[in-house]
Amino acid sequence: MSKEEEIMKKKKLAYTSGAIIALMSLGIAATRSPKPIIGLARKTLFKIPNDQRKKRYHEKNVQVSVDECYDSQYPTNYFDFYKPDQPLPENPAILWVHGGGFIGGDKLEVKEYATKLAEAGYTVAVMNYALVPKAIYPVPVIQATECLAFLVKHHRRYDINPDNLFLAGDSAGAHIACQVVLSQLSGDYAERQKPTTYFLEQN
């Protein structure tokens, strides 16, 4: 083995050892707190983008309002609102819950899809919700219910047909949306998620 090959071998061994030590340290830290894993995931898989948009803008026959606030005792209670210039008959509206593994993601990531839906005539609200570890289950489900209730309560302000309102989402957001619907349809499930039942009681 040449001297250069020996140096390369030592470097590879040092890098491998360093990676193993880092992973072991992360594993040990994770047994005490989930925050290191969450922090790593937010820097890699579930980054939270920085929204640089104006609060109001018009794009592709869609009027967009950024960071509208819905009533909630929990943080990150904002939604973006996409209003088509030419809504479909019966004025259908969609509340969309973003994905991100419950630890990351943001309503901004749904911008392109929400704009396309609004171009097609759908009114769209894309909501944010509190993320772990600041929020624990079922806070996102409660917040999706709160946002839905807010839109129904203020349907005249946002020109929404409350009888033609749909709930949808992607990834973790789809999971949250399904739980909201289930809490409205199943008394047993709603009982286990008491805070979400107020939507039926108040509307």
N, C-alpha and C positions, 0 to 999 in steps of 0.2 A: 504494500500500500504506500503510495506517494505521500509526501508531507501535506500537499494541498488536499488530497482525499481525506487524510486523517483530520485536518482542520475542519473540513466540511462535515465530517461525521460527528465531531464534537459539537459543532454548532447545531446540527439537527437534534442531537441528544439534549442539548441545553434548551432548545425551543420546545421540544416534546415534554421535557421535565417541567418547564415553566407552565405549559398549557395544562398539564395534569395537576400541578399545584394550584393553579387558578381555579380549575373546575372543582377540586376538592374543597378549596376555601369557600367557593360559592355554595357548594352543597352543605357544608357545615353551617354557613350563615343562614341558608334557607330553612334549616331545622329550627332556628331561633326566630326567624321572621321571614315572611314572603317578599319583603321589600326589595332585596337584591335581585331576585328573579324578575320581579315586576319591572324594576329599573332597567334591567338588561333587555327585557322584551320590548319596552317602550323605545329603546334606542335601536332596535333591530326590526322586529316583525310588526309592531303596532305603534309606529311613530305618531305623535300628535302634531299635525301641521300648524303652521303659523298663518292665520287668516289675515291677508293684507287688503281685502276688498273694502270698497266704500260701503257705508251703511245702507245706501239706496243706489241702485243702478238698473239700467234697462239693457237686456241682451236677448237677441233672437225672438222678439215679440213677447218677451217675458219681463215683468216688473219684479225685481228681487229686493226684499228687505232682509238685511243681515242682523242677527242677534236680537230678534224679538224675544221678550221675556214672558215665560208662563209662570203661573203661581206655584211655588213649591217651597217647602222648608229646607230642601236639600240644595247643594250647590250645582253649578253648571246648568242652570235651568233656562237655556236659551234655544231658540229655533230660528231657522232661516225660512222665509216665506216666498214662494214662487207663484206669482199670479199671472195667468195667461191673458194676453190682450183679447183673445177670442176663446172663451171657455166653451166646453162641450155642453150640449143640452143637459138640463138637470144639474149643471154645475158640480160635477164630481170632484171630491177632494181626497188627498192621500196624506196621512201622517206617516212619515218614514223614520225608522229608528236605525241609526248607523251601527255598523259592526266594529270589531276591534278586540275580540276576546275578553270583553268586560274590563280590560285594563288600559285600552288605548283607543285610537280612532277619533274621528271628529265629523261633524255634520258637513264640513267643507269637502270631505272626500266624496260626498254624494252629489256635489254641485253639477257635474256634467249630466248625470242621469236625471236628476230633478229638473234640470233645464229642458231636457228632451221631453220628459213627461208633460211639463207645462206647455211646451211648444205644441204638443198634441192636444192641448185643451184641458188638462187636469190641473187643478190648483194643488200645490204641494207644500207641505211643511216638513222640514227635516230637523229633528230634534237632537240636542245633546242631553246627557245625563251624567250623574256623578259616577266616577270610576273607582274601582278598588285600587289601593287599600282605603281610600277616604270613605268609600261607601261599601256597605256589605249588603248581601242579598236580604230582602227583595227590593232594595231602594230603586234600582233601575225600572223595575216593574211598576212600582208606585209612581215614579216620575212619568213614565209613559202614560199611565192612567190620568195623572194630573194634567199633562199636556193635552190629551184627548178631551178631557173635561173642559179645559180652558178654551179650546177651539170651539166646542159646542156652545159654551156660555157666551162667547164673543163672536158668534157666527155672523152677526150683522156687520160688525167692524171689519171683519176679514172677507166678507161676501162669500161665505161658505154655506152650502146646503147641508144642514146637520143630519138630514135623512139620507145623504149620499156620501158618507164619510168612511173611508177605508183605512185600515191599519196595516202597515207592512214594514219590512226591514231586511237587512242583509246580515248573514252570519250571526253574531251575538244579538244583533238587533232583531233578527227574525225570531230568535228564541224568546226575547223579551216580548215582542208583539204577540206571539202565540200564547204566552202566559197571561197577558192582559185579557185576551179574548176568552181564554179558559176561565179566568176569574169572574167573567161576566156571565158565563154559561153554566158553570158548575158551582152549586152552593157549597159542597164539601171543600172544593179547592179554594173558593173565596173565603171560607171560614179560616183556612190556614194562612190566608194573606189579607187579613182584615182591613189594612189601610186602603186596599184597592177597591173595596166594595162601596166606598162613598160615591163613586161615579154613578152607580145605579140609584143610590139614595137621593142624590142631589139633582139628577137630570131625568 
